[in-house]
Amino acid sequence: MVYSQIKRMEPLNELSSSIKTAKLTDFDAWHGRIIVWLAAATAGLVVVLFAKGTEYAIELFFHMQRLHWWAPLIVTPLGGMLIVWITRKWFKGAAGSGIPQVMAALHQTNTENKYPTLVSLKLAIGKVFLGIGTLLAGFSAGREGPSVQVAASIMHTFRHFLPYGFSVQPKHLILAGGAAGISAAFNTPLAGIVFAIEELGRRFEQKTNGVIITAIVLSGLVAISLQGNYTYFGQLSVGIVDRKIILPVLFCGLICGILGGIFSRTLISASGQMKGRIGMLKQLHPLWWAGLCGLLVALLGVVSHGAAHGSGYATTQDILSGNVHNAWFYAPVKYLATIFTYLSGVPGGIFAPSLSIGAGIGHDLVPLFGHEYYNSAIIALCMAGFLAAVTQSPLTSFIIVMEMIDGHEMVISLMAITFIASIISKVFSKPLYATLADQQTGMTQKISHD
């Protein structure tokens, strides 16, 4: 009798034990979870508002350019000088992409969990408004990299509200915020998870799994509720793809790997100590340097009828839809404009411009393969390949482009070209974001010593 009663109590005891293990009745645990959820939702909301702001800024710039073709020759240089002055005076750490800053914060040892020049609420605010200003001035930049720093900064700020002893550490919030930033910016949750593993963390601890996935899901839900379940460049139909795609994969992977590696090496070299008179100008007169870079972007815009400006989103959509037929110059113009933008020191990312450059490269390579191949398939391959070569993050690049593809036949092809381009890129350049993160770490340590 007693034995049977004990047996009946076992399921209840197991349930009680499971509840205690999961801390389902722990007030502090629920307090911490709610804070993480609020942080993720807030990060998603800000990233969406940032995206809307950049869209309006790009539209306003191109409206001005259509009215007065010469206006960018004034607006872009002066705008660059003003943005760099504001960045250097009040928002140090907001320049450039934002991904290297997040990586540097993740790999720094800081007992107080403070990274004022890498991630902070102040930097998030500055990054949003200065990022919008960068596109309003007509530079060639994206919002995806900045979204990583913005989301990571917001989630890290919420650490103040976590209960004492909560299992989630501040660095876990930075990692989760960075992943949520990519997820909300591209509306690709899977890419956010892979980006956290492949680029930001370089490792995936079990205790961060729940935080990262929760942040990605909640930020993604906020993005979808405000913008709809959209795809970044629209849905791309590639038709039937067979074994004849092997040659384009190999050739495009080679071209994208070489060009992307040179692109990445140029950014790394110019972000460090440049030699000669150009290096002296950049070091001693950063505002004049920003103005010079802005003037070069504006000149490229004049000769290309505006193709050098903005994130490249609209032009890429036109290329993918087949509405651009005589734009062989788009890829080289966008290539140079993005380099000059990054060198100027204004806040702005390279994800969207890299995808646009890849689309331009694909557009130029299509005639080499004849009419038996679908144009959109070649363009999609080059978009993934060039992004993978620049970032040396093949999985993230593959997934971002895969989300646009209407047809599972290209999944293997996209995976192949991203790995080929990434491997070839390593011959020409070190990993872009990791190298820039090391530079950020050195700059941060120098500031702290000073």
C-alpha positions in Angstrom: 0.0 0.0 0.0 2.7 2.4 1.0 4.8 1.4 -2.0 1.9 2.1 -4.4 1.4 5.6 -2.9 5.1 6.3 -3.3 4.9 5.3 -7.0 1.9 7.6 -7.6 3.9 10.5 -6.0 6.9 10.0 -8.3 5.5 12.0 -11.3 4.5 14.8 -9.0 8.0 14.9 -7.5 9.6 14.9 -10.9 7.3 17.7 -12.0 8.2 19.7 -8.9 11.9 19.1 -9.5 11.6 20.2 -13.1 9.9 23.4 -12.1 12.6 24.2 -9.5 15.3 23.4 -12.1 13.8 25.7 -14.7 13.2 28.4 -12.0 9.6 28.7 -13.1 8.6 29.9 -9.6 11.6 32.1 -9.0 10.6 35.8 -9.1 14.2 37.0 -9.8 14.5 34.6 -12.8 11.2 35.9 -14.2 12.3 39.5 -13.6 15.5 38.8 -15.5 13.6 37.1 -18.4 11.2 40.0 -18.8 14.1 42.5 -18.8 15.8 40.5 -21.6 12.5 40.3 -23.6 12.0 44.0 -23.2 15.6 44.7 -24.3 15.2 42.5 -27.4 11.8 44.1 -28.4 13.3 47.6 -27.9 16.3 46.8 -30.0 14.1 45.5 -32.8 11.9 48.6 -32.6 14.9 51.0 -32.8 16.4 49.0 -35.7 13.1 49.3 -37.6 12.9 53.0 -37.0 16.5 53.3 -38.0 15.7 51.5 -41.3 12.8 53.8 -41.9 14.9 56.9 -41.3 17.6 55.8 -43.7 15.0 55.1 -46.4 13.6 58.6 -46.1 17.1 60.1 -46.1 18.0 58.3 -49.3 14.8 59.4 -51.0 15.4 63.0 -49.9 18.9 63.0 -51.2 17.9 61.6 -54.6 15.1 64.0 -54.9 17.6 66.8 -54.3 20.0 65.3 -56.9 17.2 65.1 -59.5 16.4 68.8 -59.0 20.1 69.9 -59.0 22.7 67.5 -60.4 25.5 69.6 -59.0 24.1 69.7 -55.4 26.0 66.5 -54.3 29.3 68.2 -55.1 28.5 70.6 -52.2 26.3 68.5 -49.9 28.4 65.3 -49.8 31.8 66.9 -48.9 30.4 69.4 -46.4 28.0 66.7 -45.0 31.0 64.4 -44.5 33.0 67.0 -42.7 30.1 67.9 -40.4 29.4 64.2 -39.6 33.0 63.4 -38.9 33.3 66.5 -36.7 30.3 65.5 -34.6 31.5 61.9 -34.4 34.9 62.8 -33.2 33.7 65.4 -30.7 30.7 63.6 -29.1 30.4 60.0 -30.4 33.9 58.4 -30.5 33.4 54.8 -31.5 30.5 55.5 -33.8 32.5 55.7 -37.0 32.5 52.9 -39.6 30.5 49.8 -39.6 29.9 49.1 -35.9 30.5 45.3 -36.1 34.2 45.6 -35.2 33.2 47.6 -32.1 30.8 44.9 -31.0 33.5 42.2 -31.6 36.0 44.2 -29.6 33.6 44.6 -26.7 33.0 40.9 -26.7 36.7 40.0 -26.5 37.7 42.7 -24.0 38.3 41.9 -20.4 36.5 44.6 -18.4 35.5 43.8 -14.8 32.9 46.6 -14.7 31.3 45.7 -18.0 31.7 49.2 -19.4 32.7 49.9 -23.0 31.9 53.6 -23.5 33.8 53.8 -26.8 32.4 50.5 -28.2 28.8 49.9 -27.0 26.6 52.3 -25.0 23.2 54.0 -25.2 25.0 57.3 -26.2 26.7 55.5 -29.1 23.4 53.9 -30.2 21.7 57.3 -30.3 24.6 58.8 -32.2 24.9 55.9 -34.6 21.2 56.1 -35.6 21.2 59.9 -36.3 24.7 60.0 -37.8 24.0 56.9 -39.9 20.9 58.6 -41.3 23.0 61.7 -41.9 25.5 59.7 -43.8 22.9 58.6 -46.3 21.3 62.0 -46.4 24.6 63.4 -47.4 24.9 60.9 -50.3 27.6 58.5 -49.1 27.6 54.9 -50.2 26.8 53.0 -47.0 24.4 50.5 -45.4 22.5 50.4 -42.1 23.0 46.7 -41.4 26.4 46.9 -39.7 25.4 50.0 -37.7 22.2 48.1 -36.7 24.4 45.5 -35.0 26.1 48.1 -32.8 22.8 49.9 -32.1 21.0 46.7 -31.0 24.0 45.5 -29.0 24.3 48.8 -27.2 20.6 48.9 -26.4 20.6 45.3 -25.0 23.8 46.0 -23.0 22.2 49.1 -21.5 19.4 47.0 -20.0 22.0 45.1 -17.9 21.3 47.8 -15.2 17.8 46.4 -14.7 18.8 42.7 -14.3 18.4 41.2 -10.8 21.6 40.5 -8.9 22.9 37.0 -9.7 20.9 36.5 -12.9 22.6 33.9 -15.1 22.8 36.2 -18.2 26.0 38.2 -18.3 26.4 41.6 -19.9 28.5 40.2 -22.7 25.7 37.7 -23.5 23.5 40.7 -24.0 26.0 42.3 -26.4 26.2 39.0 -28.4 22.4 38.6 -28.5 21.9 42.2 -29.4 24.3 42.0 -32.4 22.6 38.9 -33.6 19.2 40.6 -33.2 20.5 43.6 -35.1 21.3 41.5 -38.2 18.0 39.6 -37.8 15.8 42.7 -37.7 17.8 44.5 -40.4 17.6 41.8 -43.0 14.4 40.1 -41.6 16.4 36.8 -41.5 16.3 35.2 -38.1 18.5 32.2 -39.2 21.2 34.6 -40.4 21.2 36.3 -37.0 21.9 33.1 -35.3 24.6 32.1 -37.7 26.1 35.6 -37.6 26.4 35.3 -33.8 28.2 32.0 -34.1 30.4 32.7 -37.2 31.4 36.3 -36.8 30.6 37.9 -33.4 31.3 35.2 -30.9 33.4 32.6 -32.8 32.0 30.2 -30.2 28.5 29.4 -29.0 28.2 28.8 -25.2 25.2 26.8 -24.1 24.2 29.5 -21.6 23.9 32.1 -24.3 21.6 29.9 -26.6 18.3 31.0 -25.0 19.3 34.7 -24.8 20.4 34.9 -28.4 17.4 33.0 -29.8 14.9 35.0 -27.6 16.5 38.3 -28.7 16.3 37.3 -32.4 12.7 36.0 -32.2 11.4 39.1 -30.3 13.3 41.7 -32.4 12.2 39.8 -35.5 8.5 39.8 -34.4 8.7 43.6 -33.8 10.3 44.1 -37.3 7.6 41.9 -39.0 4.8 43.6 -37.1 5.9 47.0 -38.3 7.2 46.2 -41.8 5.5 43.0 -42.7 7.1 39.7 -43.6 9.2 41.2 -46.4 12.4 40.0 -48.0 15.3 42.5 -48.2 15.6 42.7 -52.0 12.2 41.2 -52.8 11.5 37.6 -53.8 13.9 36.4 -56.5 12.8 33.7 -58.9 15.7 31.8 -60.4 13.8 29.1 -62.3 15.3 25.6 -62.8 19.0 25.3 -62.1 20.9 22.2 -63.2 24.5 21.0 -63.3 25.4 23.6 -65.9 25.6 26.1 -63.0 28.9 24.5 -62.0 31.0 26.6 -64.4 29.4 30.0 -63.3 29.8 29.0 -59.6 33.6 28.3 -60.1 34.2 31.4 -62.3 32.1 33.8 -60.3 33.6 32.5 -57.1 37.0 33.2 -58.4 36.2 36.8 -59.6 34.2 37.7 -56.4 36.9 36.2 -54.2 39.7 38.3 -55.8 37.7 41.5 -55.9 36.3 41.0 -52.4 39.7 40.2 -51.0 41.2 43.3 -52.5 38.2 45.4 -51.2 38.7 44.0 -47.7 42.4 44.5 -47.7 42.0 48.1 -48.9 39.7 48.9 -45.9 42.0 47.2 -43.4 45.1 49.0 -44.8 43.4 52.4 -44.9 41.9 52.0 -41.4 45.4 51.7 -39.9 48.4 54.0 -40.3 48.6 55.2 -43.9 51.9 56.4 -45.2 53.0 59.4 -47.2 51.2 62.7 -47.7 47.8 61.0 -47.9 48.4 59.4 -44.5 49.5 62.8 -43.0 46.4 64.5 -44.4 44.1 61.8 -42.9 45.9 61.9 -39.5 46.4 65.7 -39.1 43.3 67.0 -40.9 40.5 64.4 -40.5 37.8 66.9 -41.5 39.5 67.9 -44.7 40.1 64.2 -45.4 36.4 63.5 -44.9 35.6 66.4 -47.3 38.0 65.0 -49.9 36.5 61.5 -49.7 33.0 63.0 -49.9 34.0 65.0 -53.0 35.3 61.8 -54.7 32.0 60.0 -53.9 30.1 63.0 -55.4 32.2 63.0 -58.5 31.6 59.3 -59.0 27.9 60.1 -58.5 28.0 62.7 -61.2 29.6 60.5 -63.8 27.4 57.5 -63.0 24.1 59.5 -62.8 23.8 58.9 -59.1 24.7 55.2 -59.0 27.5 55.9 -56.4 25.1 57.2 -53.7 23.0 55.4 -51.1 22.9 51.8 -50.0 22.4 50.5 -53.5 19.1 49.0 -52.6 17.0 50.4 -55.4 19.6 49.7 -58.1 20.0 46.2 -56.9 16.3 45.6 -57.1 16.3 47.0 -60.7 19.2 44.7 -61.6 17.5 41.6 -60.1 14.2 42.5 -61.9 16.0 42.9 -65.2 15.2 46.6 -65.5 18.9 47.6 -65.9 20.5 46.8 -69.2 23.3 49.2 -69.7 25.0 49.6 -66.4 28.4 47.9 -66.8 29.9 50.8 -64.8 27.7 50.2 -61.7 30.0 47.6 -60.0 33.3 49.6 -60.3 31.6 52.9 -59.3 29.9 51.4 -56.3 33.1 49.6 -55.4 35.1 52.8 -55.3 32.4 54.9 -53.7 32.0 52.4 -50.8 35.7 52.4 -50.2 35.9 56.2 -50.1 32.9 56.3 -47.8 34.5 53.9 -45.3 37.8 55.8 -45.4 36.1 59.1 -44.7 35.3 58.1 -41.1 31.5 58.6 -41.3 29.2 56.0 -39.6 28.0 53.4 -42.2 28.1 49.7 -43.0 29.2 47.7 -46.0 26.7 44.8 -46.0 24.1 46.4 -48.4 26.8 48.1 -50.7 28.6 44.7 -50.9 25.4 43.0 -52.0 24.9 45.7 -54.5 28.4 45.5 -55.8 27.9 41.7 -56.1 24.8 42.3 -58.1 26.6 44.6 -60.4 29.4 42.1 -60.9 26.9 39.4 -61.7 25.2 41.7 -64.2 28.5 42.2 -66.0 29.4 38.5 -66.0 26.0 37.3 -67.3 27.0 37.8 -71.0 30.0 35.5 -70.6 27.8 32.5 -70.1 25.3 33.0 -72.9 21.6 32.8 -72.8 21.3 29.3 -71.5 21.7 30.4 -67.9 19.2 32.5 -66.0 20.5 36.0 -65.4 19.0 36.2 -61.9 20.9 33.0 -60.8 24.2 34.5 -61.8 23.4 37.7 -60.1 22.4 35.9 -56.9 25.6 33.9 -56.9 27.7 37.0 -57.2 25.8 38.8 -54.4 26.5 35.9 -52.1 30.1 35.4 -53.3 31.2 39.0 -53.0 29.7 39.5 -49.6 31.4 36.3 -48.4 34.7 37.4 -49.8 34.5 40.8 -48.1 33.4 39.5 -44.7 34.9 36.0 -44.9 31.6 34.8 -43.3 30.3 32.3 -45.9 27.5 30.9 -43.9 26.0 34.2 -43.0 26.3 35.4 -46.6 24.8 32.3 -48.0 21.8 32.5 -45.7 21.1 36.2 -46.3 20.9 35.6 -50.1 19.2 32.3 -49.7 16.2 34.0 -48.0 15.6 35.9 -51.3 15.6 32.8 -53.5 12.4 31.3 -54.7 13.7 27.8 -55.5 15.7 25.3 -53.5 17.8 24.3 -56.5 20.3 27.1 -55.7 21.0 26.2 -52.1 24.0 24.1 -52.9 25.2 26.5 -55.5 25.1 29.4 -53.0 26.9 27.4 -50.4 29.6 26.5 -52.8 30.3 30.0 -54.1 30.4 31.5 -50.6 33.0 29.0 -49.5 35.0 29.4 -52.7 35.0 33.2 -52.6 35.8 33.2 -48.9 38.8 30.9 -49.3 40.2 32.9 -52.3 39.7 36.1 -50.3 42.0 34.9 -47.6 44.9 34.9 -50.1 44.5 38.7 -50.4 43.3 39.8 -47.0 43.0 39.0 -43.3 39.4 38.6 -41.9 38.0 42.1 -42.2 35.9 42.5 -39.0 38.3 40.5 -36.8 41.2 42.7 -37.9 39.3 45.9 -37.5 38.2 44.7 -34.1 41.8 44.3 -33.0 42.4 47.8 -34.1 39.5 49.0 -32.1 40.8 47.1 -29.0 44.1 48.8 -29.4 42.5 52.2 -29.7 40.3 51.6 -26.7 43.3 50.5 -24.6 45.2 53.6 -25.7 42.3 55.9 -24.7 42.0 54.2 -21.3 45.7 54.6 -20.6 45.5 58.2 -21.6 
